[in-house]
Amino acid sequence: MTPKIPLFSAQAVNAAVDLLGPAKRVLDSHWYVLGSEVSEFEREFASYCGVEHCVTTANGTDALELALRVLGVRPIDTVLVAGNAGFYGSTAVRLLGAVPFYVDIDPNCLNMAAENVREALILNPRAIIVTHLYGRLADIEAITEVASKAGVPVIEDCAQAHGAARGGRRAGSFGDIGCFSFYPTKNLGALGDGGAIVCRDESLAARLRQLRQYGWDAKYQVKVPGGRNSRIDEIQAAILREKLPLLDAWNTERRSIAAKYNAAFSDLPLTCPSSLDADYVAHLYVIQVDERDSFRLFLEERGISTDVHYPVPDHLQPGYRASQKKGDVPLTEEACASVVSLPCFPGLRPEQVERVTEAVRLYFHQRGF
Ligand SMILES: *Cc1c(COP(=O)(O)O)cnc(C)c1O
């Protein structure tokens, strides 16, 4: 039997990384949480993103929650969010008792559309979370422009977009705040959970440092309300420091796999990612097909893993009641019904890419294309 092609392989990504060296450095230091590895990583990651400050957190969802909190989002405030982005932004909004309003997407890039943001400003939102879904930068320049005219702060959810760039600026440097996750499958992944918030504003960064550690000003002095514990540990920070210098090369490799797929699928009745430029770091290679279930089954039978990111639009998740109903956010719903992710990660070998493209072509060939 031919071996299965996974959707992602931590083993393949980390094969060329020295994991033991950084871990040993931390073990020898006997300092495990918020130490010099963390502060050095924060400095290096802020500089990579092209901003002044980075405050690490325990995970990406905490980063979003603390970002909303530091911007003063209160219960019953409205926050604009995209509804096809896996409920992460919605989770953070709901944690604060605030209310997400789902802005429909641009079907070309599958991110929140600037024009729809402009229209939704009539709701007087307290903040906007712009997710750069699948590693593709949203129309973030246009969104920040309409938002800043209205005085509404913008949070970029960059959890899938480490290093994505347009006009020489990287994800996280466009809005007021950028939030990252270092979950192992992300383009920059730790060996466990981790997250970060980046920003230019010194006072925002200072308050975020307080909020991530009990609201402390100095030790045992609780200065700000709403604090919690959301720290990253030294081993994760040391691993991330080891991996950060490899990020750009990994993103290039991801993008070249995406380019091979795009070229191989150009004459097939499916929709491919619409950018292969620096503004797409191919966190996920996502196509849109009709009859998704039979397509996935066909690949599954040939040992090719696929997944759906994400099948249920946020406003239709059963855990919360949203003010928007089925049909209210049509392009978001259409995307959720048709997207499917194919294997795309650093270390995916050319013959594996070939196997995927051949299987996809065969599927459509058997249906008369
Ligand atoms: C992974 C992810 C998150 C959440 O990050 P965690 O570290 O898992 O909490 C948030 N937003 C997006 C778009 C993500 O992909």
The ligand as an SDF file (V2000), in Angstrom:
LIG
                    3D

 15 15  0  0  0  0  0  0  0  0999 V2000
   -5.1120   28.7550   15.2630 C   0  0  0  0  0  0  0  0  0  0  0  0
   -5.8990   29.9970   15.1290 C   0  0  0  0  0  0  0  0  0  0  0  0
   -6.2790   30.7680   16.2400 C   0  0  0  0  0  0  0  0  0  0  0  0
   -6.1550   30.2870   17.6460 C   0  0  0  0  0  0  0  0  0  0  0  0
   -4.9150   30.0370   18.0980 O   0  0  0  0  0  0  0  0  0  0  0  0
   -4.7190   29.0490   19.3610 P   0  0  0  0  0  0  0  0  0  0  0  0
   -3.2720   29.2060   19.6590 O   0  0  0  0  0  0  0  0  0  0  0  0
   -5.1060   27.6840   18.9250 O   0  0  0  0  0  0  0  0  0  0  0  0
   -5.5850   29.5750   20.4620 O   0  0  0  0  0  0  0  0  0  0  0  0
   -6.8920   31.9750   16.0250 C   0  0  0  0  0  0  0  0  0  0  0  0
   -7.1860   32.4060   14.7830 N   0  0  0  0  0  0  0  0  0  0  0  0
   -6.8800   31.6870   13.6900 C   0  0  0  0  0  0  0  0  0  0  0  0
   -7.2290   32.2310   12.3490 C   0  0  0  0  0  0  0  0  0  0  0  0
   -6.2410   30.4550   13.8280 C   0  0  0  0  0  0  0  0  0  0  0  0
   -5.9540   29.7390   12.7340 O   0  0  0  0  0  0  0  0  0  0  0  0
  1  2  1  0
  2  3  1  0
  2 14  2  0
  3  4  1  0
  3 10  2  0
  4  5  1  0
  5  6  1  0
  6  7  2  0
  6  8  1  0
  6  9  1  0
 10 11  1  0
 11 12  2  0
 12 13  1  0
 12 14  1  0
 14 15  1  0
M  END
$$$$
